Amino acid sequence: MTPSDVKATLSFSDGSPSMDLPIFKGSVGPDVIDIRKLYGQTGKFTYDPGFLSTASCNSKITYIDGDKGELLYRGYPIEQLATKCDYLETCYLLLKGELPNADQRVEFTKRVTNHTMVNEQMQFFLRGFRRDAHPMAIMTGLVGGMSAFYHDSTDINNPEHREICAIRLIAKMPTLVAMAYKYSVGQPYIYPKNDLSYAGNFMRMMFATPCEDYVPNDVLVRAMDRIFILHADHEQNASTSTVRLCGSSGTNPFAAIAAGVACLWGPAHGGANEAALNMLEDVQRMGGVEKIGEFIKQVKDKNSNVKLMGFGHRVYKNYDPRAKLMRETCHEVLSAMGMNNDPILKLAMALEKIALEDDYFVSRKLYPNVDFYSGIVQRAIGIPVSLFTAIFALARTVGWIAQLNEMISDPEYKIGRPRQLFNGSPTRDVKPVGER
Ligand code: ACO
C-alpha cells in the first residue's frame, strides 16, 4: 500500500491525547485512513454499520467509480470487456490479473471445459430436495456439498488446491444450475457437451432433452455470455464480503462460496433481478403503462414498503454501466426473438423514463442498476424467474474466488472480526426462577 504524505489527526474534546493516523493512497479512487492501531492506542472503536465509510481490505481486482458510473475489472472498462472478450477470458483476467494471450485462452478454456461434469453422486444429493425448492436453496446446498465431493481441493492454504478449486467451481456451476432447473421441471439431467462454448453449453444443459437437442442461437448465447461478464465481479459487495469473511476463518473454499450464494439470494442484492421482473409483471397485471403513476406514488410513500426494484445502488450514484450494456442486449435479444413489442419491455422503458425525470429519484441519485433489464433478457431466453439469482451466482463465482484467493495470498490477512457498540444490560445476577 502506498503511504500518503498527509496524515489525519484524531482529537478528543475531553482533552485525551490526540492521535495521528496514517493515510494510504489508492491507485485511483479515495484514500483510506488506517485505523488499525486506534483501539490499541485509544481504547475506542469506530462505528460504521453497513460499511458506509469503511474499506474492509485492499484489492487489485475491481474498481468502481460510483459517481462517474465506471466499472473496471483489473483496469479494463466493463464496456470493452463486454464487447471484446468472452466470459472465460474475463474469468482468466479476474483470477490471474491479465487477459490471456491466444495460447493461454485455449489452454484455460480446455481446462475449464474438462471439469464441467459433476460427480455422479451429486444427482442423488439433489434428489433429497423437494421438487418445488427454490433454486438458490438448492445451490446453497450443492455448492457447500461440493466440499464433501472434492477432498483434494479443500485446503485454502494450499495454492494448488485453490487453483483446482477455482477451475472446478467455474466449470461446474453451470452444470449444477442446469441440474437444479431440470430437477424442478422433472426432466432428465443433460450432461455437458465439451465442443460448445461456456454459455452455449449452459443453455443446452438447460433446454435440451434426451428426445430433442437444443441448438443455441448465437444472439442468445452472446447475451448469456454478456450476463455472465457483467456479473463476474463487483468489488466488496455484500456477498463478496461474506465470502471473504467466511474464508478468513480458514474454512474450505466451497463452504466460503456457499456463504456467498446464501448472501446473494437476498432481494436487496442478487435477488433483485427476480424481484424486478416480478414487480414489472405485477404492474403489468395492475394495468401496465397506464398504472405507472399510481405505482410510482406507492414507491415514494415511505409507509408502503414498496421499492422500485432494479433501481438504486449503494455505490453507483449514476447510471450503472452494466445496466446500459444490459439495456442494449435486451433490445438485441427481443429483436432476435421477434418480441420488439413485448409489453414488459415497454413497461420497463416507460417506468425508467418516468423515474429518471422524477425529483424523488433524481434527488436521491437513484438510477437503474444491472438487474432492471437482466430479468427481461433472461425471461426472453426462456429462463424461469426463480432461476435468475442462481445464474447471477454462477457468474459471480469467479469474482468470489478471485477475491478469496487475493485475501488468502495477502501476508497481512487476519480472521475478520468486527467489533460492536454494546447497548445491552451491564452485568447482573441470575435470580431463582420464582423471583423472575
Ligand atoms: N426505490 C425507492 N426508493 C429507494 C430505492 C428504490 N429502489 N432505493 C433507494 N431508495 C431511497 C431510500 O428509501 C432512501 O430514501 P430516504 O433518503 O428518503 O430515506 C434513499 O433512496 C437512499 O437509499 P438507501 O436505502 O439508504 O440506499 P442503500 O445504499 O442503503 O441501498 C439498495 C442500496 C439496497 C440497492 C437500494 O437502492 C435498494 O433496495 N434498491 C432496490 C433493490 C435492488 O435493485 N437491488 C440491486 C442492487 S444491485 C445488485 O445487487 C446487483
Residues whose N, C-alpha, C, O or C-beta is under 5 A from the ligand:
A	BS01	ACO	P267 A268 H269 G270 A272 V299 V306 K307 L308 M309 G310 F311 G312 H313 R314 R364 N369
